[in-house]
Amino acid sequence: MIFMKEETTAEQKYKIMTETPVNKLICTLAVPTIVSMLITSIYNMADTFFVSQISTSASGAVGIAFALMSIIQAIGFTFGAGSGNYISRLLGQKKIEYASKVAATGFFSAFFLGLILALIGIIFLDPLVYALGATETIAPYAKDYVRYILIGMPYMAASFVLNSILRFQGSAFIGMIGIGAGGILNIILDPIFIFSLDMGTGGAALATIISQFVSFSILLHNSGMNGTIKIRIKDFTPKWKVYKEIFRGGLPSFYRQSLGSLAMICLNFSAGQFGDAAVAAMSIVSRVFHFALSAMLGFGQGFQPVCGFNYGAKKYDRVISAFWFCVKVSAVILLAISMVLFVFSPQIISVFRKEDPEVVLIGVKALRLYCLTFPLSAWIIITNMMLQTIGRGKLASILAISRQGLFFIPSILVLPHILGLLGVQMSQSVSDILTFLLAVPMGISILREMKTRQQV
């Protein structure tokens, strides 16, 4: 496979990224990112599964903690996607020394910001869990979970940066090893801490931060291998010139993830009006679709380094070909997944909380409504990835805030007052339709622009 040989140099990697047929290159790069995303989703699902065996309120606590995890991801993806996008273009221009400074700046900035926010969160733990949408009955379980997650927040955020930097350099295989090791460990530790040691929801969170630390250590140790950039403190360059480019590429991820966290909080509050069963059901549905989307996200992430390298090298025809290939394949994958989820939704929800028929009833309808619009995410996500990777920060940010912010948050706040619980269950589908209608003209206009540049 490409990029697995230790002797691969930066020059050889440049040649591979700009000359290998894009379909073959994307598929090769996508394999480790798909595996990484699936493993991450599996151990997130494992947390949901094991915690759900405790009680309905404990299951709801996972949804509360998911909002906090989105905040951590917002930090990691902002600095990771921002520095990674910029690095891929710099490597396409053969500016390796400056790329090293960008990598170190993104990594250490995420770590220090995560440390500051973790200390604040620990001090204000009680108000934090209620702000995330906990009810009185869910709060005790949520505090046990969130307390441990805050301890791991600094290196969890930095780990997202490391993985993104490796991926944008075309070395996602190294990231897969780190994430895979942590994911397997998490699944092993979950039942031990939750049941054998009787730690409850706190045990699930402790298993998560231990496994995340193992992943972080592996990723940090392997940076610099296989022609990739080595993370060094001496390269840390906290200057506006560097941050400007990081934020240009990273702010869309920040908007998407932070609004995703806010959307989850709004979902928790809206569902909470209908009881803990509604919170638990929507938490399970969110995790199921996060898992379902992970394969497609991994495939799309195989597109990003190809897009960045070739856009930096002004090979726009390769960017266009790569985009259409990813959209077509992703749409087929999501359509197939949607059909499976729609047919087997009762069995899927029952796996997590069969002891509570109300949770199953609410979850099945929400899952099926989401399936109706799920394939639209293929165009939305690949378009957003392209805009972000080529440095079109404003357009990427607009698209990023649309799905979870501009459209979902108003839907989840308004529709339940009009349609009751059905409004909660259908809000994401309404948001996806509106976001798709916005994304289509955005993507088409950029593709036409690149086609014009290629002809000049």
ROTI-835536 format. One record per residue (C-alpha): residue number from 1; residue in three letters; x, y, z negated. Coordinates in steps of 0.5 Angstrom, whole numbers, plus 500, padded with zeros to 3 digits. Layout:
<sites>
seq=NUM	type=ALA	px=X	py=Y	pz=Z
...
</sites>
This chain:
<sites>
seq=1	type=MET	px=500	py=500	pz=500
seq=2	type=ILE	px=502	py=507	pz=501
seq=3	type=PHE	px=506	py=511	pz=495
seq=4	type=MET	px=507	py=505	pz=491
seq=5	type=LYS	px=514	py=504	pz=493
seq=6	type=GLU	px=519	py=507	pz=488
seq=7	type=GLU	px=524	py=510	pz=493
seq=8	type=THR	px=518	py=514	pz=496
seq=9	type=THR	px=521	py=522	pz=497
seq=10	type=ALA	px=517	py=528	pz=497
seq=11	type=GLU	px=519	py=529	pz=505
seq=12	type=GLN	px=517	py=522	pz=506
seq=13	type=LYS	px=510	py=523	pz=503
seq=14	type=TYR	px=509	py=529	pz=507
seq=15	type=LYS	px=510	py=525	pz=513
seq=16	type=ILE	px=505	py=520	pz=511
seq=17	type=MET	px=500	py=525	pz=509
seq=18	type=THR	px=500	py=529	pz=515
seq=19	type=GLU	px=501	py=524	pz=520
seq=20	type=THR	px=498	py=517	pz=518
seq=21	type=PRO	px=491	py=517	pz=521
seq=22	type=VAL	px=486	py=520	pz=516
seq=23	type=ASN	px=481	py=514	pz=515
seq=24	type=LYS	px=486	py=509	pz=513
seq=25	type=LEU	px=490	py=515	pz=509
seq=26	type=ILE	px=483	py=517	pz=505
seq=27	type=CYS	px=481	py=509	pz=504
seq=28	type=THR	px=488	py=508	pz=501
seq=29	type=LEU	px=488	py=514	pz=497
seq=30	type=ALA	px=481	py=512	pz=495
seq=31	type=VAL	px=482	py=505	pz=492
seq=32	type=PRO	px=486	py=507	pz=486
seq=33	type=THR	px=481	py=513	pz=485
seq=34	type=ILE	px=475	py=509	pz=485
seq=35	type=VAL	px=478	py=504	pz=480
seq=36	type=SER	px=480	py=510	pz=476
seq=37	type=MET	px=473	py=513	pz=476
seq=38	type=LEU	px=469	py=506	pz=475
seq=39	type=ILE	px=474	py=504	pz=469
seq=40	type=THR	px=472	py=511	pz=466
seq=41	type=SER	px=465	py=510	pz=467
seq=42	type=ILE	px=465	py=503	pz=464
seq=43	type=TYR	px=468	py=505	pz=458
seq=44	type=ASN	px=463	py=511	pz=457
seq=45	type=MET	px=458	py=506	pz=459
seq=46	type=ALA	px=461	py=501	pz=453
seq=47	type=ASP	px=460	py=507	pz=448
seq=48	type=THR	px=453	py=508	pz=450
seq=49	type=PHE	px=451	py=500	pz=450
seq=50	type=PHE	px=455	py=499	pz=443
seq=51	type=VAL	px=452	py=505	pz=440
seq=52	type=SER	px=445	py=504	pz=442
seq=53	type=GLN	px=445	py=497	pz=439
seq=54	type=ILE	px=445	py=501	pz=432
seq=55	type=SER	px=439	py=505	pz=433
seq=56	type=THR	px=435	py=510	pz=438
seq=57	type=SER	px=438	py=516	pz=434
seq=58	type=ALA	px=445	py=513	pz=434
seq=59	type=SER	px=444	py=512	pz=442
seq=60	type=GLY	px=441	py=520	pz=442
seq=61	type=ALA	px=448	py=522	pz=439
seq=62	type=VAL	px=452	py=519	pz=445
seq=63	type=GLY	px=448	py=524	pz=449
seq=64	type=ILE	px=450	py=530	pz=444
seq=65	type=ALA	px=457	py=528	pz=444
seq=66	type=PHE	px=457	py=527	pz=452
seq=67	type=ALA	px=455	py=535	pz=452
seq=68	type=LEU	px=462	py=536	pz=448
seq=69	type=MET	px=466	py=531	pz=453
seq=70	type=SER	px=463	py=536	pz=458
seq=71	type=ILE	px=467	py=542	pz=455
seq=72	type=ILE	px=473	py=538	pz=454
seq=73	type=GLN	px=473	py=536	pz=462
seq=74	type=ALA	px=471	py=543	pz=464
seq=75	type=ILE	px=478	py=545	pz=461
seq=76	type=GLY	px=482	py=539	pz=464
seq=77	type=PHE	px=479	py=540	pz=471
seq=78	type=THR	px=479	py=547	pz=471
seq=79	type=PHE	px=487	py=547	pz=470
seq=80	type=GLY	px=488	py=540	pz=473
seq=81	type=ALA	px=484	py=541	pz=479
seq=82	type=GLY	px=486	py=549	pz=480
seq=83	type=SER	px=494	py=547	pz=479
seq=84	type=GLY	px=493	py=540	pz=483
seq=85	type=ASN	px=489	py=544	pz=489
seq=86	type=TYR	px=495	py=549	pz=489
seq=87	type=ILE	px=500	py=544	pz=489
seq=88	type=SER	px=498	py=540	pz=494
seq=89	type=ARG	px=498	py=546	pz=499
seq=90	type=LEU	px=505	py=548	pz=496
seq=91	type=LEU	px=507	py=541	pz=498
seq=92	type=GLY	px=504	py=542	pz=505
seq=93	type=GLN	px=509	py=548	pz=505
seq=94	type=LYS	px=515	py=544	pz=502
seq=95	type=LYS	px=515	py=549	pz=496
seq=96	type=ILE	px=517	py=544	pz=491
seq=97	type=GLU	px=520	py=548	pz=486
seq=98	type=TYR	px=514	py=553	pz=485
seq=99	type=ALA	px=510	py=547	pz=485
seq=100	type=SER	px=513	py=544	pz=479
seq=101	type=LYS	px=512	py=551	pz=475
seq=102	type=VAL	px=505	py=550	pz=477
seq=103	type=ALA	px=504	py=543	pz=474
seq=104	type=ALA	px=507	py=545	pz=468
seq=105	type=THR	px=503	py=551	pz=467
seq=106	type=GLY	px=497	py=548	pz=468
seq=107	type=PHE	px=499	py=542	pz=463
seq=108	type=PHE	px=501	py=546	pz=457
seq=109	type=SER	px=495	py=551	pz=458
seq=110	type=ALA	px=490	py=546	pz=457
seq=111	type=PHE	px=493	py=542	pz=451
seq=112	type=PHE	px=494	py=549	pz=447
seq=113	type=LEU	px=487	py=551	pz=449
seq=114	type=GLY	px=484	py=544	pz=447
seq=115	type=LEU	px=488	py=545	pz=440
seq=116	type=ILE	px=485	py=552	pz=439
seq=117	type=LEU	px=478	py=550	pz=441
seq=118	type=ALA	px=479	py=543	pz=437
seq=119	type=LEU	px=481	py=547	pz=430
seq=120	type=ILE	px=475	py=551	pz=431
seq=121	type=GLY	px=470	py=545	pz=432
seq=122	type=ILE	px=472	py=542	pz=426
seq=123	type=ILE	px=471	py=548	pz=422
seq=124	type=PHE	px=464	py=549	pz=424
seq=125	type=LEU	px=462	py=542	pz=425
seq=126	type=ASP	px=455	py=542	pz=422
seq=127	type=PRO	px=453	py=548	pz=427
seq=128	type=LEU	px=456	py=545	pz=433
seq=129	type=VAL	px=452	py=539	pz=433
seq=130	type=TYR	px=446	py=543	pz=432
seq=131	type=ALA	px=448	py=547	pz=438
seq=132	type=LEU	px=449	py=541	pz=442
seq=133	type=GLY	px=442	py=539	pz=442
seq=134	type=ALA	px=442	py=535	pz=436
seq=135	type=THR	px=435	py=533	pz=432
seq=136	type=GLU	px=435	py=532	pz=424
seq=137	type=THR	px=435	py=525	pz=425
seq=138	type=ILE	px=440	py=525	pz=430
seq=139	type=ALA	px=445	py=530	pz=427
seq=140	type=PRO	px=448	py=525	pz=422
seq=141	type=TYR	px=450	py=520	pz=428
seq=142	type=ALA	px=453	py=526	pz=432
seq=143	type=LYS	px=457	py=529	pz=427
seq=144	type=ASP	px=461	py=522	pz=426
seq=145	type=TYR	px=462	py=522	pz=433
seq=146	type=VAL	px=464	py=529	pz=435
seq=147	type=ARG	px=469	py=529	pz=429
seq=148	type=TYR	px=473	py=524	pz=432
seq=149	type=ILE	px=473	py=527	pz=439
seq=150	type=LEU	px=475	py=534	pz=437
seq=151	type=ILE	px=481	py=531	pz=434
seq=152	type=GLY	px=483	py=528	pz=441
seq=153	type=MET	px=481	py=534	pz=444
seq=154	type=PRO	px=488	py=537	pz=446
seq=155	type=TYR	px=491	py=531	pz=449
seq=156	type=MET	px=484	py=529	pz=452
seq=157	type=ALA	px=484	py=535	pz=456
seq=158	type=ALA	px=491	py=535	pz=458
seq=159	type=SER	px=490	py=528	pz=460
seq=160	type=PHE	px=485	py=530	pz=466
seq=161	type=VAL	px=490	py=535	pz=468
seq=162	type=LEU	px=496	py=530	pz=469
seq=163	type=ASN	px=491	py=525	pz=473
seq=164	type=SER	px=489	py=531	pz=477
seq=165	type=ILE	px=496	py=533	pz=479
seq=166	type=LEU	px=498	py=526	pz=480
seq=167	type=ARG	px=492	py=525	pz=485
seq=168	type=PHE	px=493	py=531	pz=489
seq=169	type=GLN	px=500	py=529	pz=490
seq=170	type=GLY	px=497	py=523	pz=493
seq=171	type=SER	px=500	py=518	pz=487
seq=172	type=ALA	px=493	py=516	pz=484
seq=173	type=PHE	px=496	py=509	pz=483
seq=174	type=ILE	px=500	py=512	pz=477
seq=175	type=GLY	px=494	py=515	pz=474
seq=176	type=MET	px=490	py=509	pz=475
seq=177	type=ILE	px=495	py=505	pz=471
seq=178	type=GLY	px=494	py=510	pz=465
seq=179	type=ILE	px=486	py=510	pz=466
seq=180	type=GLY	px=486	py=503	pz=467
seq=181	type=ALA	px=490	py=501	pz=460
seq=182	type=GLY	px=486	py=506	pz=456
seq=183	type=GLY	px=479	py=504	pz=459
seq=184	type=ILE	px=480	py=496	pz=457
seq=185	type=LEU	px=483	py=498	pz=450
seq=186	type=ASN	px=477	py=502	pz=449
seq=187	type=ILE	px=472	py=497	pz=451
seq=188	type=ILE	px=476	py=492	pz=446
seq=189	type=LEU	px=476	py=497	pz=440
seq=190	type=ASP	px=469	py=499	pz=441
seq=191	type=PRO	px=465	py=493	pz=438
seq=192	type=ILE	px=471	py=492	pz=433
seq=193	type=PHE	px=471	py=499	pz=430
seq=194	type=ILE	px=463	py=500	pz=430
seq=195	type=PHE	px=461	py=493	pz=428
seq=196	type=SER	px=467	py=489	pz=425
seq=197	type=LEU	px=469	py=495	pz=421
seq=198	type=ASP	px=462	py=498	pz=420
seq=199	type=MET	px=464	py=505	pz=422
seq=200	type=GLY	px=458	py=506	pz=426
seq=201	type=THR	px=458	py=512	pz=432
seq=202	type=GLY	px=465	py=514	pz=428
seq=203	type=GLY	px=468	py=508	pz=430
seq=204	type=ALA	px=466	py=509	pz=438
seq=205	type=ALA	px=469	py=515	pz=438
seq=206	type=LEU	px=475	py=513	pz=434
seq=207	type=ALA	px=476	py=508	pz=440
seq=208	type=THR	px=475	py=513	pz=445
seq=209	type=ILE	px=481	py=518	pz=442
seq=210	type=ILE	px=486	py=512	pz=441
seq=211	type=SER	px=485	py=509	pz=448
seq=212	type=GLN	px=485	py=516	pz=451
seq=213	type=PHE	px=492	py=517	pz=447
seq=214	type=VAL	px=494	py=511	pz=450
seq=215	type=SER	px=492	py=513	pz=457
seq=216	type=PHE	px=495	py=520	pz=456
seq=217	type=SER	px=502	py=517	pz=454
seq=218	type=ILE	px=502	py=513	pz=460
seq=219	type=LEU	px=501	py=519	pz=465
seq=220	type=LEU	px=506	py=523	pz=462
seq=221	type=HIS	px=511	py=518	pz=462
seq=222	type=ASN	px=510	py=516	pz=469
seq=223	type=SER	px=510	py=524	pz=471
seq=224	type=GLY	px=516	py=525	pz=476
seq=225	type=MET	px=516	py=518	pz=479
seq=226	type=ASN	px=515	py=516	pz=486
seq=227	type=GLY	px=516	py=523	pz=489
seq=228	type=THR	px=512	py=526	pz=484
seq=229	type=ILE	px=513	py=532	pz=480
seq=230	type=LYS	px=516	py=532	pz=473
seq=231	type=ILE	px=512	py=535	pz=467
seq=232	type=ARG	px=517	py=539	pz=463
seq=233	type=ILE	px=517	py=545	pz=458
seq=234	type=LYS	px=522	py=549	pz=461
seq=235	type=ASP	px=518	py=550	pz=468
seq=236	type=PHE	px=512	py=553	pz=464
seq=237	type=THR	px=510	py=559	pz=467
seq=238	type=PRO	px=505	py=563	pz=463
seq=239	type=LYS	px=504	py=569	pz=468
seq=240	type=TRP	px=498	py=572	pz=472
seq=241	type=LYS	px=501	py=570	pz=479
seq=242	type=VAL	px=501	py=563	pz=477
seq=243	type=TYR	px=494	py=563	pz=473
seq=244	type=LYS	px=491	py=567	pz=479
seq=245	type=GLU	px=492	py=561	pz=484
seq=246	type=ILE	px=490	py=556	pz=478
seq=247	type=PHE	px=484	py=559	pz=477
seq=248	type=ARG	px=482	py=560	pz=484
seq=249	type=GLY	px=482	py=553	pz=485
seq=250	type=GLY	px=480	py=551	pz=478
seq=251	type=LEU	px=474	py=556	pz=477
seq=252	type=PRO	px=469	py=552	pz=481
seq=253	type=SER	px=471	py=546	pz=476
seq=254	type=PHE	px=470	py=550	pz=470
seq=255	type=TYR	px=463	py=553	pz=473
seq=256	type=ARG	px=461	py=546	pz=474
seq=257	type=GLN	px=463	py=542	pz=468
seq=258	type=SER	px=461	py=548	pz=463
seq=259	type=LEU	px=455	py=548	pz=466
seq=260	type=GLY	px=454	py=541	pz=466
seq=261	type=SER	px=455	py=541	pz=459
seq=262	type=LEU	px=450	py=547	pz=458
seq=263	type=ALA	px=445	py=543	pz=462
seq=264	type=MET	px=446	py=537	pz=458
seq=265	type=ILE	px=445	py=541	pz=452
seq=266	type=CYS	px=438	py=544	pz=455
seq=267	type=LEU	px=436	py=537	pz=457
seq=268	type=ASN	px=437	py=535	pz=450
seq=269	type=PHE	px=433	py=541	pz=447
seq=270	type=SER	px=428	py=539	pz=452
seq=271	type=ALA	px=427	py=532	pz=451
seq=272	type=GLY	px=428	py=533	pz=444
seq=273	type=GLN	px=421	py=536	pz=444
seq=274	type=PHE	px=418	py=529	pz=446
seq=275	type=GLY	px=422	py=525	pz=440
seq=276	type=ASP	px=428	py=521	pz=439
seq=277	type=ALA	px=426	py=516	pz=445
seq=278	type=ALA	px=426	py=521	pz=450
seq=279	type=VAL	px=433	py=524	pz=448
seq=280	type=ALA	px=436	py=517	pz=448
seq=281	type=ALA	px=432	py=515	pz=455
seq=282	type=MET	px=435	py=521	pz=458
seq=283	type=SER	px=442	py=520	pz=455
seq=284	type=ILE	px=442	py=513	pz=458
seq=285	type=VAL	px=440	py=515	pz=465
seq=286	type=SER	px=445	py=520	pz=465
seq=287	type=ARG	px=451	py=515	pz=463
seq=288	type=VAL	px=448	py=510	pz=469
seq=289	type=PHE	px=448	py=516	pz=474
seq=290	type=HIS	px=455	py=518	pz=472
seq=291	type=PHE	px=457	py=511	pz=473
seq=292	type=ALA	px=453	py=510	pz=480
seq=293	type=LEU	px=457	py=517	pz=482
seq=294	type=SER	px=464	py=515	pz=480
seq=295	type=ALA	px=465	py=510	pz=486
seq=296	type=MET	px=463	py=516	pz=491
seq=297	type=LEU	px=467	py=521	pz=487
seq=298	type=GLY	px=473	py=517	pz=487
seq=299	type=PHE	px=472	py=516	pz=494
seq=300	type=GLY	px=472	py=524	pz=495
seq=301	type=GLN	px=478	py=525	pz=491
seq=302	type=GLY	px=482	py=521	pz=496
seq=303	type=PHE	px=480	py=526	pz=501
seq=304	type=GLN	px=482	py=532	pz=497
seq=305	type=PRO	px=490	py=531	pz=497
seq=306	type=VAL	px=489	py=529	pz=505
seq=307	type=CYS	px=485	py=536	pz=506
seq=308	type=GLY	px=490	py=540	pz=501
seq=309	type=PHE	px=496	py=537	pz=505
seq=310	type=ASN	px=494	py=538	pz=512
seq=311	type=TYR	px=490	py=545	pz=511
seq=312	type=GLY	px=497	py=547	pz=508
seq=313	type=ALA	px=500	py=545	pz=514
seq=314	type=LYS	px=495	py=548	pz=519
seq=315	type=LYS	px=493	py=541	pz=521
seq=316	type=TYR	px=485	py=543	pz=521
seq=317	type=ASP	px=483	py=538	pz=526
seq=318	type=ARG	px=485	py=533	pz=521
seq=319	type=VAL	px=481	py=536	pz=515
seq=320	type=ILE	px=475	py=536	pz=520
seq=321	type=SER	px=476	py=529	pz=521
seq=322	type=ALA	px=477	py=527	pz=514
seq=323	type=PHE	px=471	py=531	pz=512
seq=324	type=TRP	px=466	py=528	pz=517
seq=325	type=PHE	px=469	py=521	pz=515
seq=326	type=CYS	px=468	py=522	pz=507
seq=327	type=VAL	px=461	py=525	pz=508
seq=328	type=LYS	px=458	py=519	pz=512
seq=329	type=VAL	px=461	py=513	pz=508
seq=330	type=SER	px=459	py=517	pz=502
seq=331	type=ALA	px=452	py=517	pz=504
seq=332	type=VAL	px=451	py=510	pz=506
seq=333	type=ILE	px=454	py=508	pz=499
seq=334	type=LEU	px=450	py=513	pz=495
seq=335	type=LEU	px=444	py=510	pz=499
seq=336	type=ALA	px=445	py=503	pz=497
seq=337	type=ILE	px=446	py=505	pz=490
seq=338	type=SER	px=440	py=508	pz=490
seq=339	type=MET	px=436	py=503	pz=493
seq=340	type=VAL	px=439	py=498	pz=488
seq=341	type=LEU	px=438	py=502	pz=482
seq=342	type=PHE	px=430	py=504	pz=484
seq=343	type=VAL	px=429	py=496	pz=484
seq=344	type=PHE	px=432	py=494	pz=478
seq=345	type=SER	px=431	py=500	pz=474
seq=346	type=PRO	px=427	py=497	pz=468
seq=347	type=GLN	px=432	py=491	pz=467
seq=348	type=ILE	px=438	py=497	pz=467
seq=349	type=ILE	px=435	py=501	pz=462
seq=350	type=SER	px=433	py=495	pz=458
seq=351	type=VAL	px=440	py=493	pz=457
seq=352	type=PHE	px=441	py=499	pz=453
seq=353	type=ARG	px=435	py=499	pz=449
seq=354	type=LYS	px=430	py=494	pz=450
seq=355	type=GLU	px=428	py=494	pz=442
seq=356	type=ASP	px=425	py=501	pz=444
seq=357	type=PRO	px=419	py=500	pz=449
seq=358	type=GLU	px=418	py=508	pz=449
seq=359	type=VAL	px=426	py=509	pz=451
seq=360	type=VAL	px=425	py=504	pz=457
seq=361	type=LEU	px=418	py=507	pz=459
seq=362	type=ILE	px=421	py=514	pz=459
seq=363	type=GLY	px=428	py=512	pz=462
seq=364	type=VAL	px=425	py=508	pz=468
seq=365	type=LYS	px=421	py=513	pz=471
seq=366	type=ALA	px=427	py=518	pz=470
seq=367	type=LEU	px=432	py=514	pz=474
seq=368	type=ARG	px=427	py=512	pz=480
seq=369	type=LEU	px=426	py=520	pz=481
seq=370	type=TYR	px=433	py=521	pz=481
seq=371	type=CYS	px=434	py=515	pz=486
seq=372	type=LEU	px=430	py=519	pz=491
seq=373	type=THR	px=435	py=525	pz=492
seq=374	type=PHE	px=441	py=522	pz=490
seq=375	type=PRO	px=444	py=520	pz=497
seq=376	type=LEU	px=444	py=528	pz=498
seq=377	type=SER	px=450	py=528	pz=493
seq=378	type=ALA	px=454	py=526	pz=499
seq=379	type=TRP	px=454	py=532	pz=503
seq=380	type=ILE	px=454	py=537	pz=496
seq=381	type=ILE	px=460	py=534	pz=493
seq=382	type=ILE	px=464	py=533	pz=499
seq=383	type=THR	px=463	py=540	pz=501
seq=384	type=ASN	px=465	py=543	pz=494
seq=385	type=MET	px=471	py=539	pz=494
seq=386	type=MET	px=473	py=541	pz=501
seq=387	type=LEU	px=472	py=549	pz=499
seq=388	type=GLN	px=475	py=548	pz=493
seq=389	type=THR	px=481	py=544	pz=496
seq=390	type=ILE	px=482	py=549	pz=501
seq=391	type=GLY	px=482	py=555	pz=496
seq=392	type=ARG	px=475	py=558	pz=498
seq=393	type=GLY	px=474	py=559	pz=491
seq=394	type=LYS	px=468	py=564	pz=491
seq=395	type=LEU	px=464	py=559	pz=496
seq=396	type=ALA	px=466	py=553	pz=492
seq=397	type=SER	px=464	py=557	pz=485
seq=398	type=ILE	px=457	py=559	pz=488
seq=399	type=LEU	px=456	py=551	pz=490
seq=400	type=ALA	px=459	py=549	pz=483
seq=401	type=ILE	px=454	py=553	pz=479
seq=402	type=SER	px=448	py=551	pz=483
seq=403	type=ARG	px=447	py=544	pz=482
seq=404	type=GLN	px=447	py=545	pz=474
seq=405	type=GLY	px=446	py=552	pz=473
seq=406	type=LEU	px=443	py=556	pz=478
seq=407	type=PHE	px=437	py=550	pz=479
seq=408	type=PHE	px=438	py=545	pz=474
seq=409	type=ILE	px=438	py=549	pz=468
seq=410	type=PRO	px=431	py=553	pz=470
seq=411	type=SER	px=428	py=547	pz=472
seq=412	type=ILE	px=429	py=543	pz=465
seq=413	type=LEU	px=427	py=550	pz=461
seq=414	type=VAL	px=421	py=551	pz=466
seq=415	type=LEU	px=418	py=544	pz=468
seq=416	type=PRO	px=417	py=541	pz=462
seq=417	type=HIS	px=412	py=547	pz=460
seq=418	type=ILE	px=408	py=546	pz=466
seq=419	type=LEU	px=409	py=538	pz=467
seq=420	type=GLY	px=411	py=536	pz=460
seq=421	type=LEU	px=415	py=530	pz=460
seq=422	type=LEU	px=415	py=529	pz=467
seq=423	type=GLY	px=418	py=536	pz=468
seq=424	type=VAL	px=424	py=533	pz=464
seq=425	type=GLN	px=425	py=527	pz=468
seq=426	type=MET	px=424	py=530	pz=475
seq=427	type=SER	px=429	py=536	pz=474
seq=428	type=GLN	px=435	py=533	pz=477
seq=429	type=SER	px=432	py=531	pz=483
seq=430	type=VAL	px=429	py=538	pz=484
seq=431	type=SER	px=436	py=541	pz=483
seq=432	type=ASP	px=439	py=536	pz=488
seq=433	type=ILE	px=434	py=538	pz=493
seq=434	type=LEU	px=435	py=546	pz=493
seq=435	type=THR	px=443	py=545	pz=492
seq=436	type=PHE	px=443	py=541	pz=498
seq=437	type=LEU	px=439	py=546	pz=502
seq=438	type=LEU	px=445	py=551	pz=500
seq=439	type=ALA	px=451	py=547	pz=501
seq=440	type=VAL	px=449	py=545	pz=509
seq=441	type=PRO	px=450	py=552	pz=512
seq=442	type=MET	px=456	py=553	pz=507
seq=443	type=GLY	px=460	py=547	pz=510
seq=444	type=ILE	px=458	py=548	pz=517
seq=445	type=SER	px=460	py=555	pz=517
seq=446	type=ILE	px=467	py=553	pz=514
seq=447	type=LEU	px=468	py=547	pz=519
seq=448	type=ARG	px=466	py=552	pz=525
seq=449	type=GLU	px=472	py=556	pz=522
seq=450	type=MET	px=477	py=551	pz=522
seq=451	type=LYS	px=475	py=549	pz=529
seq=452	type=THR	px=476	py=556	pz=532
seq=453	type=ARG	px=483	py=556	pz=528
seq=454	type=GLN	px=485	py=550	pz=531
seq=455	type=GLN	px=484	py=552	pz=538
seq=456	type=VAL	px=488	py=558	pz=537
</sites>
